[in-house]
């Protein structure tokens, strides 16, 4: 198993891509800390379900109720992980506001909504990374995977706040690669194209998505995205940092 004895934190791990990341890393031997904000009971139940699925496969997992926009809660999440598992090797910054966003012209987006998207999608990744950094620095090893988006390269009408936040992730990844590299910490990002998840189905009719410009002629699945994240979390990518891997069936090439 590629991640045997490694410890991974997955933010936004209650459902969707976050759950898929947690399960895939657990299959490869990683012990998992799932972090998710709990706004309604479903959030807590979904997070518990992710942990149950990992334990049912023979893996080791715990959960932490927390908001990535809170520095104190991110620090507490890191401390709980250390207390439970003894180390932190991998962080997947998956938590983001996407589900529930409504497409609208940029001049109709409220400042509150703009700040909320930026807070979770960019500040959250920044704070979670700061929280795990001292532990990765001490062990002189770490893998951080940020969730970008194909839209950071192509734009998306009516989603300027989301797209801008993912552009911020792209820049954050590159900038932190320079700072973290001397400590043998690799940080990269994965940029999914349109992917069939619960969140995507709340925004669009996935079955009618236009794949005519996608060479592989289909939408992505969570399993398509987790493979790239697993590679970036594994020792196989120990000399890769500051990069963004677009996983979109070839729709955008760079």
C-alpha positions as CSV (number, residue, x, y, z in Angstrom):
1,X,0.0,0.0,0.0
2,X,1.4,3.4,-1.1
3,X,0.4,5.3,2.1
4,X,0.9,2.7,4.8
5,X,1.5,4.3,8.2
6,X,0.8,7.8,6.8
7,X,-1.7,10.2,8.4
8,X,-4.0,12.3,6.2
9,X,-6.4,15.1,6.9
10,X,-9.2,15.8,4.5
11,X,-11.2,19.0,4.9
12,X,-14.7,19.0,3.7
13,X,-14.7,15.3,3.9
14,X,-18.3,14.6,4.9
15,X,-19.5,13.9,1.3
16,X,-18.8,14.2,-2.4
17,X,-15.2,14.6,-3.5
18,X,-14.0,14.9,0.1
19,X,-15.4,11.5,1.0
20,X,-13.9,10.1,-2.2
21,X,-10.5,11.4,-1.3
22,X,-10.7,10.0,2.3
23,X,-11.8,6.6,1.1
24,X,-9.1,6.4,-1.6
25,X,-6.3,7.3,0.7
26,X,-7.6,4.9,3.4
27,X,-7.6,2.1,0.8
28,X,-3.9,2.8,0.4
29,X,-3.2,2.5,4.1
30,X,-3.5,6.1,5.4
31,X,-5.1,6.9,8.7
32,X,-7.7,9.6,8.1
33,X,-8.9,12.7,10.0
34,X,-12.0,14.0,8.4
35,X,-12.8,17.7,9.1
36,X,-16.1,19.3,8.2
37,X,-18.2,22.2,9.4
38,X,-21.5,21.2,11.0
39,X,-24.3,23.6,10.1
40,X,-27.1,21.0,10.1
41,X,-27.4,17.5,11.4
42,X,-26.8,16.0,7.9
43,X,-23.3,17.4,8.0
44,X,-22.5,15.5,11.1
45,X,-24.2,12.3,10.0
46,X,-22.4,12.4,6.6
47,X,-19.1,12.9,8.3
48,X,-19.8,10.0,10.6
49,X,-20.7,7.9,7.6
50,X,-17.4,8.7,5.9
51,X,-15.6,7.5,9.0
52,X,-17.8,4.4,9.2
53,X,-17.1,3.5,5.6
54,X,-13.3,3.7,6.2
55,X,-13.6,1.6,9.4
56,X,-15.7,-1.0,7.6
57,X,-12.9,-1.5,5.1
58,X,-10.5,-2.1,7.9
59,X,-9.1,1.4,8.0
60,X,-8.5,3.9,10.9
61,X,-10.4,7.2,10.8
62,X,-11.8,9.9,13.1
63,X,-13.6,13.1,12.5
64,X,-13.4,16.7,13.7
65,X,-16.2,19.2,13.7
66,X,-14.6,22.5,12.6
67,X,-14.7,25.5,10.4
68,X,-11.7,26.0,8.1
69,X,-12.2,29.8,8.3
70,X,-11.4,29.7,12.0
71,X,-7.7,29.7,12.9
72,X,-8.4,28.3,16.3
73,X,-10.5,25.5,14.9
74,X,-7.8,24.6,12.3
75,X,-5.2,24.5,15.0
76,X,-7.4,22.3,17.2
77,X,-7.9,20.0,14.2
78,X,-4.2,19.6,13.8
79,X,-3.7,19.0,17.5
80,X,-6.4,16.4,17.6
81,X,-4.8,14.6,14.7
82,X,-1.4,14.6,16.4
83,X,-3.0,13.4,19.6
84,X,-4.9,10.6,17.8
85,X,-2.3,9.5,15.3
86,X,1.0,11.0,16.3
87,X,1.9,12.7,13.0
88,X,0.5,14.5,10.0
89,X,1.8,13.6,6.6
90,X,-0.9,14.7,4.1
91,X,-3.4,17.5,4.0
92,X,-6.1,17.7,1.3
93,X,-7.6,21.2,1.3
94,X,-10.9,20.1,-0.2
95,X,-13.4,22.3,1.8
96,X,-15.0,24.9,-0.4
97,X,-18.3,26.7,-1.1
98,X,-19.7,25.4,-4.4
99,X,-22.9,23.6,-3.6
100,X,-25.8,26.1,-3.5
101,X,-24.1,28.9,-5.5
102,X,-26.4,30.5,-8.0
103,X,-25.0,31.9,-11.3
104,X,-25.5,35.6,-11.5
105,X,-23.7,38.6,-13.1
106,X,-20.7,39.8,-11.1
107,X,-22.4,43.1,-10.3
108,X,-25.3,41.3,-8.6
109,X,-23.2,39.2,-6.3
110,X,-23.5,40.5,-2.7
111,X,-20.3,41.4,-0.9
112,X,-21.3,39.0,1.9
113,X,-21.5,36.1,-0.6
114,X,-18.2,37.2,-2.1
115,X,-16.5,37.3,1.3
116,X,-18.0,33.9,2.3
117,X,-16.7,32.2,-0.8
118,X,-13.2,33.7,-0.5
119,X,-13.2,32.9,3.2
120,X,-13.8,29.2,2.8
121,X,-12.2,28.5,-0.5
122,X,-8.9,30.5,-0.1
123,X,-8.6,31.5,3.6
124,X,-9.6,28.0,4.6
125,X,-6.8,26.4,2.7
126,X,-4.3,29.0,4.0
127,X,-5.3,28.4,7.6
128,X,-5.4,24.6,7.4
129,X,-1.9,24.7,5.8
130,X,-0.6,27.0,8.6
131,X,-2.0,24.6,11.2
132,X,-0.2,21.5,9.9
133,X,3.0,23.2,8.9
134,X,4.8,23.1,12.2
135,X,4.3,19.3,12.4
136,X,5.4,18.7,8.8
137,X,8.4,21.0,9.4
138,X,9.4,19.0,12.4
139,X,9.4,15.7,10.6
140,X,10.8,17.3,7.4
141,X,8.2,15.8,5.2
142,X,4.7,16.5,4.0
143,X,2.3,16.5,1.1
144,X,-0.4,19.2,0.7
145,X,-3.0,18.9,-2.1
146,X,-5.2,21.9,-2.8
147,X,-8.4,21.7,-4.8
148,X,-8.3,24.2,-7.7
149,X,-10.7,24.1,-10.7
150,X,-10.5,24.0,-14.5
151,X,-12.5,27.2,-14.3
152,X,-9.4,29.0,-13.0
153,X,-8.0,28.6,-16.5
154,X,-11.2,29.0,-18.6
155,X,-13.5,31.2,-16.6
156,X,-17.2,30.5,-16.0
157,X,-20.0,32.9,-16.6
158,X,-21.9,34.0,-13.5
159,X,-19.4,32.3,-11.1
160,X,-16.8,35.1,-10.8
161,X,-16.4,34.6,-7.0
162,X,-15.9,30.9,-7.2
163,X,-13.5,31.2,-10.2
164,X,-11.5,33.9,-8.6
165,X,-11.2,31.9,-5.4
166,X,-9.8,29.0,-7.4
167,X,-7.4,31.3,-9.1
168,X,-6.3,32.2,-5.6
169,X,-5.7,28.6,-4.9
170,X,-3.5,28.3,-8.0
171,X,-1.3,31.3,-6.8
172,X,-1.3,30.1,-3.2
173,X,0.0,26.7,-4.3
174,X,2.8,28.2,-6.3
175,X,3.8,30.7,-3.7
176,X,3.8,28.2,-0.8
177,X,5.8,25.7,-2.9
178,X,8.7,28.2,-2.7
179,X,8.4,28.6,1.1
180,X,7.7,25.0,2.0
181,X,10.2,23.3,-0.3
182,X,13.2,23.8,2.0
183,X,11.4,21.8,4.6
184,X,10.8,18.9,2.1
185,X,7.1,19.7,2.0
186,X,5.5,19.4,-1.4
187,X,2.3,21.3,-2.2
188,X,0.4,20.9,-5.4
189,X,-3.2,21.3,-6.6
190,X,-5.7,19.3,-8.6
191,X,-8.0,21.1,-10.9
192,X,-11.1,19.1,-11.7
193,X,-13.3,19.8,-14.7
194,X,-17.1,19.3,-14.3
195,X,-17.5,16.3,-12.1
196,X,-20.6,14.2,-11.3
197,X,-21.0,14.9,-7.6
198,X,-23.9,15.7,-5.3
199,X,-22.9,19.3,-5.4
200,X,-22.7,19.4,-9.2
201,X,-26.2,17.9,-9.5
202,X,-27.5,20.7,-7.3
203,X,-26.2,23.2,-9.8
204,X,-26.8,21.6,-13.2
205,X,-28.3,18.7,-15.1
206,X,-25.2,16.5,-15.2
207,X,-26.7,14.1,-17.8
208,X,-27.1,17.0,-20.2
209,X,-23.7,18.5,-19.7
210,X,-22.1,19.4,-23.1
211,X,-19.1,17.1,-23.6
212,X,-18.5,18.0,-27.2
213,X,-15.3,19.9,-26.3
214,X,-14.0,17.2,-24.1
215,X,-11.8,14.7,-26.0
216,X,-12.8,11.8,-23.7
217,X,-16.5,12.7,-24.3
218,X,-17.8,12.3,-20.7
219,X,-18.0,14.2,-17.4
220,X,-15.6,13.3,-14.7
221,X,-16.4,11.1,-11.7
222,X,-15.0,11.4,-8.2
223,X,-12.8,8.3,-8.9
224,X,-11.2,10.2,-11.8
225,X,-10.1,13.0,-9.4
226,X,-8.9,10.8,-6.5
227,X,-6.2,9.1,-8.6
228,X,-4.4,12.4,-9.2
229,X,-4.6,13.3,-5.5
230,X,-3.3,9.9,-4.5
231,X,-0.3,10.3,-6.8
232,X,0.5,13.7,-5.3
233,X,0.1,12.3,-1.8
234,X,2.4,9.4,-2.4
235,X,6.2,9.1,-2.4
236,X,6.0,8.7,-6.2
237,X,5.6,12.5,-6.4
238,X,8.4,13.5,-4.0
239,X,10.1,15.7,-6.6
240,X,6.9,17.5,-7.8
241,X,5.8,20.7,-6.1
242,X,4.1,23.9,-7.1
243,X,2.1,22.2,-9.9
244,X,-1.5,22.1,-10.9
245,X,-2.9,19.0,-12.5
246,X,-6.0,19.5,-14.6
247,X,-8.3,16.5,-14.5
248,X,-11.0,17.2,-17.0
249,X,-10.8,14.7,-19.8
250,X,-8.6,17.0,-21.9
251,X,-11.1,19.9,-22.1
252,X,-8.4,22.4,-21.2
253,X,-4.8,21.6,-22.1
254,X,-1.8,23.5,-20.8
